[in-house]
Amino acid sequence: MTAVKKSIVDAVDDRRQELTAIADQLYHDPETGLREFRTSALLIEKLAENGFKIERGIAGLETAFRATWGTSGPSIAILAEMDALPAMGHACGHNIIAAAAIGAALALRQSLPEKLARIVVLGTPAEELGIGKFELVKHGAFDHIDFAMMVHPSSRRQVIKMFLGLARIRFTFFGRSAHAAAYPEEGINALDAVILTFNGINALRQQLRQDVRVHGIITDGGTAPNIIPERAACYFYVRADDGEELSRCLERVKWCAHGAAEATGCSLEIDADERVLAPMKINRAFSALYSSQLAYLGLEEANAPADKNKGSSDIGNVSQVVPTIHPHVPIGNGLHIHSDEFARATVSQKGKEAVIEGAKTLAMTAAELALSPEIQEKIKNEFRSL
């Protein structure tokens, strides 16, 4: 195993300039969710010229792709997120994620016999929209995958990171317009229903579990102060640590909207997004395998709780169907995702080192999986027990 790891480290180091150039190119040419045409083309080109079999447009997503090398053994998926944020560019570091995935795949191609594993790079679009991996799971892209992995840039090196499940819901209230000064008694105020919905949810918070988060915005509050709004709308995110609690809280949020409609005399239209993001299923055996690669490289993990600063991601949906890890690689202290500072850090010297670290650790983790049926079974047994 030591010889394979050394081969991987050397292979990634030999491609250092090429891999960091990928991250730089994506940073300077960001594309938002479902529009990652140039991004996916670049990644596909790198993989195809190194012998990977390419399938484009998988799961009904034009920019999603599957690139495969190897003939037998466990199927190991390395995920390459691609989308950027509107206006902010790669403020979530998906340029680093994609470059590290390519580096890991090419190092494995160079260091492992093709009969030991099937290495599958999945180009996953629209993570910021919560669409890509949801659709890939829904359409069976992971049905024949044994293990899945990716890295994500962060302010600290962290192997285990928890994610909350996320449900999205829109409420639209319909009342009756009237002049707010001359004939207010003839109106039914849809904005009142929106405000009562917020008030109801705020009252509900006392009865919610500590892991639950509910946050929303008003998307339509009327057109003029002197017109009682006949239409008003709001949009909410509901998050929780487990799927059962998420469903329960979503129903309670709906009660608040129904109550507001009843109290104001409005009618109510509910639009619940079917793309519910699942909580992350943590696999500690898999995480320990990744941690051992950090130790091999002489890298130390930050002492940070796994449940600190939790958000949500469609990687949670992957973790529900296959053993999955989502470790973080550091690009600078004190940085917060979705900020201009974070975007700039992805192409800093620390950002470049994160690409190389991610490529090495992913590839070494995959190689050790391929070479150890015992580790494979240990990870699968834990997954089945969760």
C-alpha positions as CSV (number, residue, x, y, z in Angstrom):
1,M,0.0,0.0,0.0
2,T,2.9,2.4,0.8
3,A,4.2,2.1,-2.8
4,V,0.7,2.9,-4.2
5,K,0.4,5.9,-1.9
6,K,3.8,7.2,-3.0
7,S,2.8,6.7,-6.6
8,I,-0.3,8.8,-6.0
9,V,1.5,11.6,-4.2
10,D,4.1,11.7,-7.0
11,A,1.4,11.7,-9.7
12,V,-0.5,14.6,-8.1
13,D,2.7,16.6,-7.5
14,D,3.6,16.0,-11.2
15,R,0.3,17.6,-12.2
16,R,0.3,20.4,-9.7
17,Q,0.4,23.2,-12.2
18,E,-2.2,21.5,-14.4
19,L,-4.6,20.9,-11.5
20,T,-4.3,24.4,-9.9
21,A,-4.8,25.9,-13.4
22,I,-8.1,24.1,-13.6
23,A,-9.2,25.8,-10.3
24,D,-8.0,29.1,-11.6
25,Q,-9.7,28.8,-15.0
26,L,-13.0,28.0,-13.3
27,Y,-12.6,30.9,-10.9
28,H,-12.2,33.3,-13.8
29,D,-15.0,31.8,-15.8
30,P,-17.8,30.9,-13.3
31,E,-21.1,29.4,-14.4
32,T,-24.2,29.2,-12.3
33,G,-26.3,26.1,-11.6
34,L,-27.5,24.1,-14.7
35,R,-25.4,26.3,-16.9
36,E,-22.0,24.8,-16.3
37,F,-21.4,24.2,-20.0
38,R,-17.8,25.4,-20.3
39,T,-16.9,23.9,-16.9
40,S,-18.2,20.4,-17.6
41,A,-16.6,20.5,-21.1
42,L,-13.2,21.3,-19.5
43,L,-13.5,18.5,-16.9
44,I,-14.7,16.0,-19.5
45,E,-11.7,17.0,-21.8
46,K,-9.2,16.3,-19.0
47,L,-10.7,12.9,-18.2
48,A,-11.3,11.8,-21.8
49,E,-7.7,12.5,-22.9
50,N,-6.6,10.3,-20.0
51,G,-8.6,7.2,-21.0
52,F,-11.9,7.7,-19.1
53,K,-15.1,6.7,-20.8
54,I,-17.5,9.6,-20.9
55,E,-21.3,9.7,-20.6
56,R,-22.8,13.2,-21.0
57,G,-26.2,14.5,-19.9
58,I,-26.9,11.9,-17.3
59,A,-30.0,12.0,-15.1
60,G,-31.7,14.4,-17.5
61,L,-29.2,17.2,-16.5
62,E,-27.4,18.6,-19.5
63,T,-24.2,19.5,-17.8
64,A,-24.0,16.4,-15.6
65,F,-21.6,13.6,-16.7
66,R,-20.1,10.3,-15.7
67,A,-16.5,9.4,-16.5
68,T,-15.4,5.8,-15.8
69,W,-12.1,4.0,-15.8
70,G,-11.4,0.4,-14.6
71,T,-13.0,-2.9,-15.3
72,S,-13.8,-4.6,-12.0
73,G,-13.6,-4.3,-8.2
74,P,-15.5,-1.8,-6.1
75,S,-17.1,1.2,-7.8
76,I,-15.8,4.4,-6.2
77,A,-17.4,7.7,-7.1
78,I,-15.5,10.9,-6.9
79,L,-17.8,13.9,-7.1
80,A,-17.0,17.1,-8.9
81,E,-19.2,20.0,-8.1
82,M,-19.2,22.7,-10.8
83,D,-21.6,25.6,-10.2
84,A,-20.8,29.1,-9.0
85,L,-23.0,31.6,-7.2
86,P,-24.7,34.5,-9.0
87,A,-22.6,37.7,-8.8
88,M,-20.1,36.1,-6.3
89,G,-18.6,33.5,-8.5
90,H,-16.9,30.6,-6.8
91,A,-17.6,31.8,-3.3
92,C,-18.3,28.2,-2.2
93,G,-15.1,26.8,-3.7
94,H,-16.5,24.4,-6.3
95,N,-13.6,25.2,-8.5
96,I,-11.4,23.6,-5.9
97,I,-13.7,20.6,-5.6
98,A,-13.7,20.0,-9.3
99,A,-9.9,20.3,-9.7
100,A,-9.3,18.0,-6.7
101,A,-11.7,15.4,-8.2
102,I,-9.9,15.5,-11.5
103,G,-6.5,15.2,-9.8
104,A,-7.6,12.2,-7.7
105,A,-9.0,10.4,-10.7
106,L,-5.9,10.9,-12.9
107,A,-3.6,9.8,-10.0
108,L,-5.7,6.6,-9.5
109,R,-5.6,6.0,-13.3
110,Q,-1.8,6.2,-13.1
111,S,-1.3,4.3,-9.9
112,L,-3.8,1.4,-9.8
113,P,-4.3,-1.6,-12.0
114,E,-7.6,-1.2,-13.9
115,K,-8.9,-4.6,-12.5
116,L,-8.7,-3.4,-8.9
117,A,-11.5,-0.8,-9.0
118,R,-13.9,1.2,-11.2
119,I,-13.2,4.8,-10.7
120,V,-16.2,7.0,-11.5
121,V,-16.0,10.8,-11.7
122,L,-19.5,12.3,-11.5
123,G,-19.9,15.8,-12.6
124,T,-22.7,17.1,-10.3
125,P,-24.3,20.4,-11.3
126,A,-26.4,22.9,-9.4
127,E,-25.5,22.1,-5.8
128,E,-26.3,25.6,-4.9
129,L,-29.8,25.1,-6.2
130,G,-30.2,21.7,-4.3
131,I,-30.9,20.0,-7.6
132,G,-27.9,18.1,-9.0
133,K,-27.2,15.2,-6.6
134,F,-31.0,14.9,-5.8
135,E,-31.7,14.2,-9.5
136,L,-28.6,11.9,-9.8
137,V,-29.9,9.8,-6.9
138,K,-33.5,9.9,-8.2
139,H,-32.4,8.7,-11.6
140,G,-30.2,5.9,-10.3
141,A,-26.7,7.3,-10.9
142,F,-25.6,5.8,-7.6
143,D,-27.3,2.4,-8.0
144,H,-24.1,0.7,-8.9
145,I,-21.7,2.8,-6.8
146,D,-20.2,1.3,-3.7
147,F,-18.6,4.4,-2.2
148,A,-18.8,8.1,-2.8
149,M,-16.5,10.9,-1.8
150,M,-15.6,14.5,-2.4
151,V,-13.7,17.3,-0.6
152,H,-14.9,20.8,0.1
153,P,-12.8,23.9,0.9
154,S,-13.3,25.5,4.3
155,S,-11.5,27.7,6.9
156,R,-10.3,24.5,8.6
157,R,-9.4,20.9,7.9
158,Q,-12.2,18.7,9.1
159,V,-13.1,15.1,8.2
160,I,-16.6,14.8,9.6
161,K,-19.1,17.6,8.9
162,M,-22.8,17.2,9.5
163,F,-25.5,18.6,7.3
164,L,-29.2,19.3,8.1
165,G,-32.0,18.1,6.0
166,L,-33.7,20.9,4.1
167,A,-37.3,21.4,2.8
168,R,-38.4,24.4,0.8
169,I,-42.0,25.7,0.7
170,R,-43.8,28.7,-0.7
171,F,-47.1,30.2,0.6
172,T,-49.2,32.4,-1.6
173,F,-52.3,34.1,-0.1
174,F,-55.1,35.6,-2.1
175,G,-57.5,38.2,-0.7
176,R,-59.4,41.2,-2.2
177,S,-58.0,44.6,-3.1
178,A,-59.5,47.8,-1.9
179,H,-58.5,51.4,-1.4
180,A,-56.8,51.4,2.0
181,A,-58.2,54.8,3.0
182,A,-61.5,55.1,1.2
183,Y,-62.9,51.6,1.3
184,P,-60.7,49.5,3.7
185,E,-63.7,47.5,4.9
186,E,-64.1,46.0,1.4
187,G,-60.6,44.5,1.4
188,I,-59.2,41.2,2.5
189,N,-55.5,41.8,3.2
190,A,-53.3,39.1,1.9
191,L,-50.2,40.7,3.4
192,D,-51.8,40.3,6.8
193,A,-51.9,36.6,6.2
194,V,-48.2,36.6,5.4
195,I,-47.4,38.6,8.6
196,L,-49.5,36.2,10.6
197,T,-47.7,33.3,9.1
198,F,-44.4,34.7,10.3
199,N,-45.8,35.4,13.7
200,G,-47.2,31.9,14.0
201,I,-43.8,30.4,13.1
202,N,-42.1,32.7,15.6
203,A,-44.4,31.5,18.3
204,L,-43.8,27.9,17.2
205,R,-40.0,28.2,17.7
206,Q,-40.5,27.6,21.5
207,Q,-41.7,24.1,20.7
208,L,-39.0,23.2,18.1
209,R,-36.0,21.0,18.8
210,Q,-32.6,22.7,19.1
211,D,-31.4,21.3,15.7
212,V,-34.4,22.8,13.8
213,R,-34.1,25.9,11.8
214,V,-36.9,27.8,10.1
215,H,-36.2,31.0,8.1
216,G,-38.1,32.8,5.4
217,I,-38.6,36.0,3.4
218,I,-41.6,37.9,2.0
219,T,-41.5,37.6,-1.8
220,D,-44.6,39.6,-2.6
221,G,-46.0,42.2,-0.2
222,G,-48.3,44.2,-2.4
223,T,-47.9,47.1,-4.9
224,A,-48.6,50.3,-3.0
225,P,-49.4,51.4,0.6
226,N,-52.8,52.8,-0.3
227,I,-54.0,49.5,-1.9
228,I,-54.9,46.5,0.3
229,P,-52.9,43.7,-1.2
230,E,-55.0,41.1,-2.9
231,R,-51.9,38.8,-3.3
232,A,-48.9,38.3,-1.0
233,A,-46.4,35.5,-0.8
234,C,-43.5,34.2,1.3
235,Y,-40.8,31.5,1.0
236,F,-39.4,29.4,3.8
237,Y,-36.6,26.9,4.4
238,V,-37.2,24.3,7.1
239,R,-34.1,22.3,8.4
240,A,-33.6,19.5,10.8
241,D,-31.1,16.8,11.8
242,D,-33.3,13.8,10.6
243,G,-35.9,13.2,8.0
244,E,-38.7,12.3,10.4
245,E,-38.3,15.6,12.3
246,L,-38.0,17.5,9.1
247,S,-41.3,16.2,7.9
248,R,-43.0,16.9,11.2
249,C,-41.7,20.5,11.4
250,L,-42.7,21.1,7.8
251,E,-46.3,20.1,8.6
252,R,-46.3,22.5,11.6
253,V,-45.1,25.3,9.5
254,K,-48.0,24.6,7.1
255,W,-50.4,24.8,10.0
256,C,-49.2,28.3,10.7
257,A,-50.0,29.3,7.1
258,H,-53.4,27.6,7.1
259,G,-54.2,29.4,10.4
260,A,-53.2,32.7,8.9
261,A,-55.5,32.1,5.9
262,E,-58.4,31.2,8.2
263,A,-57.9,34.2,10.4
264,T,-57.8,36.7,7.5
265,G,-60.3,35.2,5.2
266,C,-57.7,34.6,2.5
267,S,-57.3,31.6,0.3
268,L,-54.0,29.8,0.4
269,E,-51.8,28.1,-2.3
270,I,-48.9,25.9,-1.1
271,D,-46.0,25.0,-3.3
272,A,-43.7,22.5,-1.6
273,D,-40.5,21.7,-3.5
274,E,-40.2,18.0,-4.0
275,R,-36.4,18.2,-3.9
276,V,-36.0,17.7,-0.2
277,L,-32.3,17.6,0.8
278,A,-31.6,14.7,3.2
279,P,-29.5,15.0,6.3
280,M,-25.9,13.7,6.1
281,K,-25.5,10.1,7.2
282,I,-22.1,10.0,8.9
283,N,-20.0,6.9,8.3
284,R,-17.2,6.9,10.9
285,A,-15.3,3.9,9.5
286,F,-15.1,5.7,6.1
287,S,-14.1,8.9,7.8
288,A,-11.4,7.1,9.8
289,L,-10.0,5.8,6.5
290,Y,-9.7,9.3,5.2
291,S,-8.2,10.5,8.4
292,S,-5.4,7.9,8.0
293,Q,-4.4,9.5,4.7
294,L,-4.0,12.9,6.5
295,A,-1.8,11.2,9.0
296,Y,0.3,9.7,6.2
297,L,0.8,13.2,4.7
298,G,1.6,14.6,8.2
299,L,-1.5,16.8,8.2
300,E,-3.6,17.5,11.4
301,E,-7.3,17.9,11.6
302,A,-8.7,20.9,13.3
303,N,-10.3,20.3,16.7
304,A,-13.9,21.4,15.7
305,P,-17.2,19.8,16.5
306,A,-18.9,18.1,13.5
307,D,-22.2,19.9,14.2
308,K,-20.8,23.4,14.3
309,N,-22.1,25.9,11.7
310,K,-24.4,23.3,10.0
311,G,-25.9,24.1,6.7
312,S,-27.5,21.7,4.1
313,S,-26.3,20.1,0.9
314,D,-27.5,17.6,-1.7
315,I,-24.5,15.4,-0.6
316,G,-26.9,14.3,2.1
317,N,-29.1,12.6,-0.4
318,V,-26.0,10.6,-1.7
319,S,-25.1,9.6,1.9
320,Q,-28.6,8.0,2.3
321,V,-28.0,5.5,-0.5
322,V,-24.3,4.8,-0.5
323,P,-21.4,5.3,2.1
324,T,-20.2,8.8,1.6
325,I,-17.6,11.2,3.0
326,H,-17.4,15.0,2.6
327,P,-14.2,16.2,4.3
328,H,-13.1,19.8,4.3
329,V,-9.7,21.1,3.2
330,P,-8.4,24.4,4.5
331,I,-7.9,27.5,2.4
332,G,-7.5,30.2,5.1
333,N,-8.4,31.0,8.7
334,G,-11.6,32.9,9.6
335,L,-13.2,32.6,6.2
336,H,-16.9,32.1,5.6
337,I,-18.4,30.5,2.5
338,H,-20.5,32.6,0.2
339,S,-18.3,35.7,0.6
340,D,-16.0,37.6,-1.7
341,E,-13.1,36.8,0.6
342,F,-13.8,33.1,0.3
343,A,-13.9,33.2,-3.5
344,R,-10.6,35.0,-3.7
345,A,-9.0,32.5,-1.3
346,T,-9.8,29.7,-3.7
347,V,-7.1,30.9,-6.0
348,S,-4.6,32.0,-3.2
349,Q,-1.6,29.9,-2.4
350,K,-3.5,28.1,0.3
351,G,-6.3,27.5,-2.2
352,K,-3.8,25.8,-4.5
353,E,-2.5,23.7,-1.7
354,A,-6.1,22.6,-1.0
355,V,-6.5,21.3,-4.5
356,I,-3.4,19.2,-4.1
357,E,-4.3,18.0,-0.6
358,G,-7.8,17.1,-1.8
359,A,-6.5,15.2,-4.8
360,K,-4.0,13.2,-2.8
361,T,-6.3,12.3,0.1
362,L,-9.2,11.3,-2.1
363,A,-7.0,9.2,-4.3
364,M,-5.2,7.5,-1.4
365,T,-8.6,6.8,0.3
366,A,-9.9,5.3,-2.9
367,A,-6.8,3.2,-3.4
368,E,-6.9,1.8,0.1
369,L,-10.5,0.9,-0.4
370,A,-9.8,-0.9,-3.6
371,L,-6.9,-2.9,-2.0
372,S,-8.7,-3.9,1.2
373,P,-11.9,-5.9,1.1
374,E,-11.9,-5.9,4.9
375,I,-12.2,-2.1,5.0
376,Q,-14.9,-2.2,2.3
377,E,-17.0,-4.6,4.4
378,K,-16.4,-2.6,7.6
379,I,-17.7,0.6,6.0
380,K,-20.7,-1.2,4.3
381,N,-21.6,-2.9,7.6
382,E,-21.7,0.5,9.4
383,F,-23.8,2.0,6.6
384,R,-26.3,-0.8,6.8
385,S,-26.5,-0.3,10.6
386,L,-27.3,3.4,10.4
